[in-house]
Amino acid sequence: MPNIKRGMMGAAGSAGGGGPTALFTWGDGNQGALGDGTAVDRSSPVQVGDNDTWTSVQFRSGGAVAIKSEGTLWTWGNYASGKLGDDTGAKRSSPVQIGSLTDWAAVSENMYNHCFTIKTDGTLWGWGKNTKGQLGVADTTDRSSPTQVGALTTWALVTCGYDFTHAVKTDGTLWAWGRNNRGQLGSGNTTYYSSPVQIGALTDWAYTSGKLSGRQYGTHAVKTDGTLWGWGRNDVGSASGSVGDNTTTSRSSPVQIGALTTWATVSTAESHCHAIKTDGTLWGWGNNSDYGKVGNGSTVDLSSPVQIGALTDWSKISAGWNSTTALKTGGTIWAWGRNIGGVLGDGTSTTRSSPVQIGALTDWDAVFNGGQNAGGLKTE
């Protein structure tokens, strides 16, 4: 039985330091999504509470899910489809604890209307919307509190797309379930599955931080050999070119993005994607005509990765709806794209087509972007 380390999953939203970490959020505060006790938009970082014990955080649609260092699970924001997870039916503008257990390890990346967590014993738990079987519990009934997916104790990494889910086990196998109308599961067909099905037979899918990321109608993943793979919708509209294989052909099975073996981490959103290489360079592709969200200073759509600037000190990345937030090795936070609700965090409402620094602090450990809200963890 594996012992999953707290915060190991989802590099963009997990603390990387050894000391206490404070949580800060910014952007659209509607329905209490920022967790600061208000419903007010914030264009600059504001601290959530005064507890410096957060280790793993990810925004979901209209809120967030987080884990503290003692292994407790917390959530806040709106309650649609039970995605708050506290089984009450009430929205929350401040963090509320889910149950009393202390064995939660990490939360899923890129949550939409359903959420997942993995416990320290390697079990997988989900809640929220389930109309397409995206919770993987063999039915289509919504859940308002965490429900275990099967009985296995070998889950290591999980990410959510729009009504579908992907996960990697400790043996390096890739699994998926939920909506599949665009081939987004990667199963080679368009069949919906309400229980996990294995994608191919390979055992070289990486299951450490930042190696798996779901977007609206597709997913990207990094393998243990450093190759980058993508699949799902790629054909028309805002999704055009978002797979990154230099085509606009949708893919129902994983395809390799180029031939390089130097990819370190990947993060994808609805229609644009970003990845960091082992040399610290930042790359982006996909829809860019909307707000310059790829970040290369243009508004031209891109069907294959292009380098963003020439710097080699990028360390973590989190792509949201129409914007992206990133962390450099020096502990500074940067953002670009559409600035609705102040989601870029630079104190303005100005859209940016190139990275702009958020404040001047150099003690940030992690970043996360939920589309209309964003945040970070920093050492205290």
Buried (B, 14 or more C-beta within 10 A) or exposed (E): EBEBEBBBBBBBBBBBBEEBBBBBBBBBBBBBBBBBBEBEBBBBBBBBBEBBBBBBBBBBBBBBBBBBBEBBBBBBBBBBBBBBBBBEEEBBBBBBEBEEEEEBBBBBBBBBBBBBBBBBEBBBBBBBBBBBBBBBBBEBEBBBBBBEBEEBBBBBBBBBBBBBBBBBBBEBBBBBBBBBBBBBBBBBEEEBBBBBBEBEEEEEBBBBBBBBBBBBBBBBBBBBEBBBBBBBBBBEEBBBBBBBBBBBEBBBBBBEBBEBEEBBBBBBBBBBBBBBBEEBBBBBBBBBBBBBBBBBBBBEBBBBBBEBEEBEEBBBBBBBBBBBBBBBEEBBBBBBBBBBBBBBBBBEBEBBBBBBEBBEBEBBBBBBBBBBBBBBBBBE
